[in-house]
């Protein structure tokens, strides 16, 4: 999601994109994300890291923007040399 979790302290705007490459279907979630800290060993610490990112959905865009996955190699147009 971010290069570092410290980015959330500066700007909490966040987005997630889920793509089904077999069908080309996408779901784009945008909103805000908050870094939450918990004491080590507490019941709230599911991953034993002492932190989690909580994502709050602001909007959802349902679409077909992803390229479809194919088992065939992509063919280059005849005019391209690369």
C-alpha positions in Angstrom: 0.0 0.0 0.0 2.8 2.4 0.9 6.6 2.4 0.8 6.5 3.0 4.5 3.7 3.2 7.1 5.0 6.6 8.1 3.4 8.0 4.9 0.0 7.5 6.7 1.0 10.0 9.3 1.5 12.7 6.7 -1.4 11.9 4.4 -4.1 9.4 5.3 -5.6 9.2 1.8 -5.4 5.7 0.5 -6.8 3.5 -2.3 -6.9 -0.2 -3.0 -7.5 -1.9 -6.4 -8.7 -5.5 -6.8 -8.5 -7.0 -10.2 -9.7 -10.2 -11.7 -7.4 -10.7 -14.7 -9.5 -13.6 -16.0 -12.5 -11.5 -16.5 -11.1 -7.9 -16.5 -13.4 -6.9 -13.6 -12.0 -4.4 -11.1 -13.1 -2.9 -7.8 -11.4 0.3 -6.7 -11.8 1.4 -3.1 -10.7 4.8 -2.0 -10.8 6.4 1.4 -8.5 6.9 4.4 -6.2 4.6 6.3 -5.1 4.9 9.9 -2.1 3.2 11.5 -3.2 1.7 14.9 -0.7 0.5 17.5 -1.4 -2.2 20.2 0.6 -3.4 23.1 2.8 -6.4 22.3 1.0 -9.7 23.2 -2.4 -8.1 23.5 -5.5 -9.8 22.1 -5.8 -7.1 19.5 -2.5 -7.9 18.0 -3.4 -10.6 15.4 -0.1 -10.6 13.5 2.2 -10.1 16.5 3.6 -6.9 15.0 2.0 -4.4 17.4 0.4 -2.5 14.5 -2.3 -2.7 11.9 -3.7 -0.5 9.2 -7.4 0.2 9.4 -8.9 1.2 6.0 -12.1 3.3 6.0 -13.9 3.2 2.7 -15.0 6.5 1.2 -16.1 5.4 -2.3 -16.3 2.3 -4.4 -15.9 2.1 -8.2 -17.0 -1.1 -9.8 -15.6 -1.5 -13.3 -14.0 -3.4 -16.1 -10.6 -1.6 -16.4 -8.1 -4.4 -16.0 -6.6 -6.2 -18.9 -7.8 -9.7 -19.4 -5.4 -12.5 -18.7 -4.7 -14.8 -21.6 -2.5 -17.8 -22.0 -1.5 -16.5 -25.5 1.5 -14.2 -25.8 0.7 -10.6 -26.6 1.3 -9.9 -30.3 3.1 -6.7 -31.2 1.6 -4.6 -34.0 3.5 -5.3 -37.2 5.0 -1.7 -37.4 6.7 -2.1 -34.0 10.3 -3.4 -34.0 10.9 -3.9 -30.3 
